[in-house]
Amino acid sequence: MKSKPNYYIVALILLTFFVISFLTNVIGPLSPEFIKDFKLSDLLAGALPFAFFIAYGVMSIPTSMLVQKYNEKKIMVAAFVVAFLGSLLLAAEPNYLTAILSLFLIGCGMAMLQVVINPLLRTAGGAENYAFTSVLAQLIFGGASFLSPLIYSYMVVNLNKGNHSGVFSLLQPLVPHDLTWISLYWLFTVMALLMLVIILVSKFPRVELANDEKAGPWKTHVDLFKKPVVVLYFIALFCYVGTEQGVSYWMSQFLFEYHHFDPQTTGANAVAYFWGLMLIGGLIGLVLLKLMDSRKLLVLFTIPAMICLTLGLFGSAQVSLYAFSITGFFMSVMYPIIFSLALSSVEEDHGSFAGILVTGIFGGAVVQVLIGGLGNLIGLRMGMTFLYLTFGYMLSIGFWAKPIITNETIFNKKDKV
C-alpha cells in the first residue's frame, strides 16, 4: 500500500537543499575578496574551501551512523545550530582564522544535512515518487547556486554605494565599510536561525530504511574499501567535486588576475552563469539519459568540458569569461552518472557505499589546496591545469565502468520486454 506523501516535509527538504546550495557555492565568488582583504597567497586561499569540504570527509560516515540512533529531526537541528554558529563567527569577527573555523563549521552542518535529507525525501514524498522529487531537489539546488552569487553582488554594490534603505539600514552598522562582503555571512546567520526554528516546530515522519540502505558498522566500510571497484568510484567522486569546485572557486580570481574583470560584479555573474548553465545541462541530460547509455553520455559531455576549460585558461578575455561558465553546462551530468554507476556496480551494502561516496566530496578540499600551492609556484593558470587530471579520470570511467544494471533507455526497454 502506497503511503500518502507528506508535502509539507517535501517542501521543507527542498528548502533545505536551497539553503545548502546557497551557503556552499558562494565561496567561489568570494575568493578574490578573501585574497584581497586577508592578504592571502593562493595556497592560503585554497585552505578556505579545504576547511569547508574536509568537513564532508570528517562528518559523512559518522552522521550516517548517528542518524540511525537519533531521529532525523535532531540531526537537522544540530546541523543548523552548527551552521548558525559558523556563520555568526565570521560575521561578527572577520579574519582569516575565523574564516577557516567558520567554513569548517558550516561544512560540518551541510554534510550532516546531506546525509539526512535524501532518505527523508524518499519517505516523505513516497518511494514511487523518489525519482521525480530527487530531480526536483537537484533543480532547486542548482537554482540556489545560480542565485547566491547574484545576491552577493547585489548586496555589496548597494552597501558600497551607502544604501540605507530597507535591510541595508540594518546591515550598515554591522558590516565594516571595507569588508562589505561580510554582509553575506549575516544573511547566512539569519537563514540558519530561521531554518532552525522551522525544523523545531515541524513534525517529521518516521524514516524506515531497507536493510540494504542502512549504514553498516565501521567493519562494513573497511570491507567495502578492500574492493577495487569501491576505491575507483570513491576516487571518481573525489575528482568530480574537486573539479567542480576547482572551476567555480578559482574562476573569479582567474578572471580578475589575468583579465582584470571586477570580481564583485562580472566575476560573480560568471560564477552564477556556471551554476545556471549546469542547471540547464542537467535538464537536457535527463532527456539524453533516456536515449543513450550513461557511460557514452559521460564521455560525450566530458570532452567538451575539457575543451571549455582550455578556452577559459588560454583564450582571450571575452572567450575566457564565457568558456568558464559554459564548462558548467557540460559538467552537469557527471555527478549523477558517476553516483548511479557506482551504486549499480555493487550488489550489497549500498547504504554504506553511499556514505563512502559522499565522503569523497572532500576532494573539493584537497584539489583547491593543490591548485593554490601550484599557483604559488607556477601561477594560477598553470595551477588550474591540474584539473586536466581530474577531468581525465572522469573521462576514463566511460570506458572501464561495468555496472551490473545499466540505465534504462527507450531502446533497451523494448529489448527487456
Phi, psi and omega in degrees: 000131182284136177278150180286129181299142176262093188292331178297313181292323176301314179297321178296320179293318178297321176297322178296318176302319179300313182295318179302311181295318182300317182284330186280310195267013173265355181298322180300307178299335181278346186303318178298328179289317175304312183297315183289310188281330178260003177054061186257149167280170178300323180296313179294325177294323178294338178290340180291305174295333175301314181299322181289308189279339176294337177300327177295322177294327182279320194259338191298304183292315176303321180294321179298333176278318182296326184294340177276343177267319178248157182282167185299324181299316180296320180294318180293322176299313179299320181298316181284333172296315180296316179295322177298313181296320179296317180294315181296323181302310182286325179296319184277331184221076185284112170203176187296317182293318178292330177296317178299310182294319180299312182294325177295316181295316178297319178299320177299315179298316181293323178296317178299318180294318182301321181291324187279316197283338180292308175295329177295322178296321179297319181288313184290323182270347184095132182301327182289343180255006190296322180301316181292311184293327179290323176295317178301320179297320179292326177293319176298318179301314180294322179297320178293323178297326178289319185284324189300317176295327179291320178292320175303312180298317180299317183292313184290325178297316180291322178291321178295330178279354180079028179295125181246018182264153175055226184295335181292335176293331177280326184281327186308312180287343183269337189253124175303138186297336180262004179226053186297338179293343177297338178304330180296325180284334169293322176296317177301318181301314180294318180299315180296320180294317179296318178296323178299314180295316181299316181293321180299325182267001182266146176260124186261145174284160176281130180264118178254113179267140171294157182305324182289339183271344184285144176284127181277182178290176181303325181299322179298317180295319180295317180296322178297320182293347176280349179272126181304322183295326178293316179297319181298317181282332172298315177298323181298314178294323176302314181292320182297307184294323176299321180288313180304312181284332178298323177282308187290328182283319188267346188297320180295317177294321178298313181295329177285315186289321186259335184234000172063033173281142180294120183291336182281342180237285183298315180296315179297320178295322179298319178293320178300316180291330174304310181287323179297318178290330175296322177298313179296317178299324178296320178295317178293323178299324178301319180291315183295330179291342175272356183247338185210161177300136184299330179293320178293322179295323178299315178295317182299328181267332184289320181298312175297328177298319178293324177295317179296321177300318179299315179295324178294320183282325190239359180278177177292176184303309183292320178297316180298317181303315183278325185295319179300316180295319182294334175307323179301323179301313184282344177275353190300325186270352191293310183298307181296325180291313181298316182296316181290322176298321180298306183294335179277359184256358175234153186264344185210174178057043182293328179297313179293321179297319178298321177298320178295317180297316179297326177300329179298349177299341179292357169301331175297340177276307189293316183297323181293322177293320178297315178296317179297317179295316177295325178299322177295324185275316188232008179098150184297321180303309181288329177298321181287347176293347174303333182294343174296327179293315182290320174299316181299321179295317179295324176299321183296333182301323180299343182256328183256348182296135178225073181294149177293321178236124178270160179295141181280130176241171180294344181269308183284346174298319179295322180298319182295319178298000000 
